[in-house]
Amino acid sequence: MKSSLYKISRWKHYKKIKTCLLVEDLLLVNGHVPKDIKLHCFNRQDEMNIFIQVDYDHFGASLRDIFDENWQRTSIMTSLAKQIVKAIQC
């Protein structure tokens, strides 16, 4: 609580945010932490590209996949290993 993300990263968005502690109920699905899904949208020269990041087993193996907007796995690599099971169903 003593450190400032603004002072560490210099991201101006954090400059005026007061430090606080946020606590939420733990959400479990069948006794496990659910998949974490994030959308990344990029607009370059009026062309929108959407990528879907899915993190699995957040408190375990920490695996990650990146899908395109049609839920097809991409070849995009991150610092986390790719999930080795079938793609998630939507």
N, C-alpha and C positions, 0 to 999 in steps of 0.2 A: 504494500500500500504506500510505501515511501517513494517508490520509483515512478517516473512519469514516462509514459510511452512517447509523448511528444519530445521529451529531452533525449530519449534513446534513439528514436527513429527520425525525428524532425518532420513527421507527418503533421501538417498544419491542422488536420481534422481533429486531432487529439488535444490541441493546445488549451482549449477552454473547457474540456470535459473534466468534471470533478471526480477524483478517484473515489470509488465506492466498492463494496463487496456485494455481488449478486449471487443469490443462492436459489436454485430451482429444484423441484422434485425430480428424482431420477426416473426417467422414462425407460421402461423395459418392455420388450416384446418376447414372449416365451422365455423370460428369464435372462435375455441378452439385450445389450444396448443396440438400438436399431441402426440401420445404415444411415450415414450422414450424407445428404445430397446437397450439392452446391451448384448453382448455375453461374457460368462465366459468359458474359456477353461482350463481344468486341465489335465495334463499328469502325471500319476502315474504308475510306473512300466510298461511302454510302453502301458498303456491303456488310451485312450483319452476319457474324459468326457466333454460334452458340455452342458451348461445350458444357457437358454435364459431368461433374466430378462426384464419384461415389466412393466414400470411405467405409470400409468394412472392419469389424472387430476393433473398434477404436481403442479399447483397453487391453488388447491382446496382440495379435500379429500386426495390426495396423496396415492393412492392404488398401490399395487405391486403384480405381479404374477411371479412365476419361472416355466419355462417349460423345458422339456427335448428336445433333438435334433429332436424329432418327433412332437413337439408342443403339448405334453401331459402335463397337469398340474402336478407338483410334490407336495410332502408334505413339501417341504422346506419352513420354516417360516423365515421371516425377521422382522424388527422392524415396518414395515408398514403393514396395513391390506391387506388381499387378495381382489382382485376384485370379485364382486358377480354376474357379468353378464357372459354370454357365453365367452369362450376363443376367442381370436382374430383370424381372418381368414387370412391366408397367401396364 
